[in-house]
Amino acid sequence: MTESRVRVGVLFGGESAEHEVSLESARNVIKAIDRDRYEVVAIGIDRQGRWYRADERSFLARSSNYREGYSKPAGEPALAVAPGQGVNRLSLDVVFPVLHGPRGEDGTVQGLLRLAHLPFVGAGVVGSAVGMDKDVCKRLLRDAGIPVAPFLTVRRRDEVPLWADAAAALGSPVFVKPANMGSSIGIARAASAGEYERALDEAFSFDFKVLLERSVRGRELEVSVLGNDDPAASLPGEIVPRHDFYTYKAKYLDDAGADLLVPAELDPVTVAQAQELAVRTFRALCCEGMARVDLFLATEDSGAVRAGELLVNEINTIPGFTKISMYPKLWEASGVTYAELVNRLIELALERAEKEGGLASAFESEDAT
């Protein structure tokens, strides 16, 4: 790179059901980037998977519009990624993916950027893929000795256990979740056979693999993690839903859908335990850069789960950056401003790329001998 500003491609939109959330997150990231150090190139992916160079001013001006905030300039082709050429010869130095859900947060885009030799913010291919898949994620955590709620995985609608069998194995109510989806999309709480069947239909409309999970009565905590080889954890926050659980509607459509307590009211021992568990989770799942780890603090016994126990619910390797998102809020409460956080994430991406470049040079030297 030259002495000029680092050229950052902010990548947003995508084909998943979380498209609108991505747009809002990206607007906030773009606004927070230090323009003395970085030059921004806004890149939108539409719902059909086509990549376009976005007009930044027009995109930011549509802050209350969740429709596509970018358009294809006259005569400009869809963007392409090629090794050594950045994205359609945009000469990017680093990419900040602000994508949520499948084909964005699941390792696919990360693999594409690796092939293009482009540094990028956040987890690599492995961390992104296992973080997106709730089934694989929970099995890896369980094998690492990290507590998770009991669950079953089903891969075909006609192989799903009957409601009586699911309730006997997991208790009632049961949470039904698509394995690969975020923002609580497709998740439902089932306390009867009828609710169970409707929840399964909804979950299978989003994924071919579905989780059935024990309901944990307790407090919903979130911890932000930042770093590469030596990750740090923020103070925990707490979500207090005013719906049955923290649904998509509660998160993004209902201003009174939940109370966000930043930081959470916890004793120092529980704070330290939550932070330690979040970092262990981050490392066990091979994450880098950033992640938000969602926890349950059980408030009563439920099967093998004991009151006072902390369990990992899931990890988000590209957490939200909207005005209500907990990832930046928790770092602000921990003494890191939004702008400092965004700049630090870009630095971490460049640091990782430099480290990986050193490994590549070592391999090339070995091949030459």
Secondary structure by P-SEA (a helix, b strand, c coil): cccccbbbbbbccccccaaaaaaaaaaaaaaacccccbbbbbbbbcccccccccaaaaaaaaccccccccccccccccccccccccccccccccccccccccccccaaaaaaaaaaccccccccaaaaaaaacaaaaaaaaaaaccccccccccccccccccaaaaaaaccccbbbbcccccccccbbbbccaaaaaaaaaaaaacccbbbbbccccbbbbbbbbbbccbbbbccbbbbbcccccccccccccccccbbbbccccccaaaaaaaaaaaaaaaaaaccccbbbbbbbbcccccccccccbbbbcccccccccccccaaaaaaaaacccaaaaaaaaaaaaaaaaaaaaaaaaaaaaaaac
